[in-house]
Every structure is written in structure tokens, then in C-alpha cells.
């Protein structure tokens, strides 16, 4: 029996012959100037933009993501997180683990995304 297809992630991603692996530390909803997004949707967009910049610096893009671990500080944030994440993280989607955590390093932060990419 097959698990139902989720909207923004894959149950599994197979990497058959990568030349390079990139492990990306957790990216948060904080801009380079230190300001944080006002809500979960804005922080998600900022975190994904930060992730995209790191990928681009390595000559990769969201299509090279194979695994994401997403930390949210509130379960109520799921509704505000999913639409921007699905729109920004590419297709086919990566495998994802989503956790609800008590807090992040800065209390203003609502999301942290760490990633693994292969190309």
C-alpha cells in the first residue's frame, strides 16, 4: 500500500550518482541585516531565500534539494508555512521531516530549515 502523496514533499528521494553533496545549516526567517519577518509566512519566505542564496553559491538550486528538516515553534504555524514553502521549494519536492519545537536560538524566530542537496 502506498502512502498518500503530500502537497509539498516527497516520501522518498533517491540519489543515484551524485558528484557533490551540500549540507546546509539551519536557515531562519532573518534577513542579512538582522531583522526578522513579521509572521510565519514572511519568515518562511526569508528562510527559503536564504537557502536559495546558499544553493546558488554552490552552483545548485532548489531542484537539487533531497532532504529538508523544518523546525516550527508553533503547530498553529502550519497553515501559514505550507503555501509559501510549497511555492518556493521546487519540484520534485525533497523528502521532509517537520518538527514542532519549543523555541529557536532567537525568540523572534518562528522557523528554521536545514537542508541536504546533491548534484
Secondary structure, 3 states (H helix, E strand, C coil): CCCCCCCCCECCCCCCCCCCEEEEEEEECECCCCCECCCHHHHHHHHHHHHHHHHHHCCCCHHHEEEEEEEECCHHHHHHHHHHHHHHCCCCCCEEEEEECCCCCCCCCCEEEEEEEEC
